[in-house]
Amino acid sequence: MTADEKKKAVALAALEYVESGWVIGVGTGSTANHFIDGLAKIKGKLDGAVASSNATADRLKKVGIPVLDLNSTGDLPLYVDGADEATKHLHLIKGGGGALTREKIVAAASAKFVCIADDSKLVDVLGRFPLPVEVIPMARSLVARRIVELGGQPVLRENFKTDNGNIILDVHNLKIMNPVELEEKLDHLAGVVTNGLFARRPADVLLLASDQGVRKLT
Ligand SMILES: O=C[C@H](O)[C@H](O)[C@H](O)COP(=O)(O)O
């Protein structure tokens, strides 16, 4: 199976978590896009969706799924999204597509976070994938210096602005032995909006696609 076929298989497997009359959170990226395409086929079941990015909102609307504002929905029963890296403890790195802040907001509002990924995303230790950090533009250099002090190598994501109008520093050379601690340290730096570690609020279910099929880690 190609990586894209695995992404599609795992996205379709997540449809079984969707119940009638729900408003659910929907993530961003190529795996989440397959999930949206699957949702389109059962859209009569859903009352709507909260999108974790403008791109996802556009795709949901295109297939006829109402996009709702999180301020009007209250907490959500379910959030489905991909990841850039995942461990067997269900800690994640997200934000390769730059949507990390809204993703973290939707995850925080959701009772169950089902993460969908192909098996290439499973790692023993997070950090091979550069960790995205969303930063208020005026704090770019300050935050970069503090990240160097923490042992990382920040690289500005060129020609990129988040949906919130901020920049992304992608942090290389991290071997993240304690993701909860690093997530907190980064979030406490003045000028940081969010970082792409999902450890304080990890996934509740990780669905992983391989050539052997889709397996579930909880
Ligand atoms: O900002 C993007 C998100 O965190 C994505 O969920 C992540 O980058 C994984 O994307 P993909 O499913 O395209 O590999």
The ligand as an SDF file (V2000), in Angstrom:
LIG
                    3D

 14 13  0  0  0  0  0  0  0  0999 V2000
   -0.9920   21.3440   10.7950 O   0  0  0  0  0  0  0  0  0  0  0  0
   -1.2400   20.2340   10.3410 C   0  0  0  0  0  0  0  0  0  0  0  0
   -1.6590   19.0680   11.1270 C   0  0  0  0  0  0  0  0  0  0  0  0
   -1.1090   19.0060   12.3940 O   0  0  0  0  0  0  0  0  0  0  0  0
   -1.6530   17.7270   10.4290 C   0  0  0  0  0  0  0  0  0  0  0  0
   -2.5180   16.9090   11.1590 O   0  0  0  0  0  0  0  0  0  0  0  0
   -0.3200   17.0550   10.3460 C   0  0  0  0  0  0  0  0  0  0  0  0
    0.6220   17.9110    9.7440 O   0  0  0  0  0  0  0  0  0  0  0  0
   -0.4010   15.7310    9.5720 C   0  0  0  0  0  0  0  0  0  0  0  0
   -0.6800   15.9760    8.2310 O   0  0  0  0  0  0  0  0  0  0  0  0
   -0.8270   14.8300    7.1750 P   0  0  0  0  0  0  0  0  0  0  0  0
   -2.0720   14.0800    7.4930 O   0  0  0  0  0  0  0  0  0  0  0  0
   -0.9130   15.5630    5.8510 O   0  0  0  0  0  0  0  0  0  0  0  0
    0.3990   13.9690    7.2320 O   0  0  0  0  0  0  0  0  0  0  0  0
  1  2  2  0
  2  3  1  0
  3  4  1  0
  3  5  1  0
  5  6  1  0
  5  7  1  0
  7  8  1  0
  7  9  1  0
  9 10  1  0
 10 11  1  0
 11 12  2  0
 11 13  1  0
 11 14  1  0
M  END
$$$$
